[in-house]
Structure formats: structure tokens, C-alpha cells
Amino acid sequence: MDWKVFLATFGAVFFAELADKTQIVGLGMAAKSGKPVSVWLGSVAAYIIVTAVTVAIGMVAGKFFKPEVVRMVGGVLFIALGILMLVERI
């Protein structure tokens, strides 16, 4: 286990997900259903599957592209989504 990579990943994901739309969905679902354990289990299961898919895609992309290219494409997509979100609000 590479603890440096683990902790860097944990920190990045933890802070990126705070007050995210998915957190608001979880909050709303728990409030509406009154079943926080079921909401928590559903959220954790969804995160596990989404993370597994993204890690698998990253492994495949890493075999065909240099890490710099993957990072650049990810950055460009992130910026493009941000711009689209801003334009949508205007």
C-alpha cells in the first residue's frame, strides 16, 4: 500500500465531494425517507461502483496515453464543464 498516494487521493476526493450535488442529494434523501442508514448504504454502494469504473478507465487510459495527456484531458474537461455550468446560469 502506497500511503502517500492513498492519503493524497483521500484528501482530494474528500474535499472535492464536500457540499457537492451528491451530498445534497444524500441530505435530501435522508431527510425525506427518514432512513439514514439505507441512504448511507446506497450512497456508499454508488461511490464504490463509480470509483471502480473511473479507476478502470484510468488504468486503460494510462496504458495508451502518457500521464500528462490524461491529466491535460481531465483538466480541459473539468474547465469545459465549469464553463457550461456558468453559461447555463446566465
Secondary structure, DSSP 8 states (H G I E B T S, - for coil): --HHHHHHHHHHHHHHHTT-HHHHHHHHHHHHHS-HHHHHHHHHHHHHHHHHHHHHHHHHHHHHS-HHHHHHHHHHHHHHHHHHHHHHH-
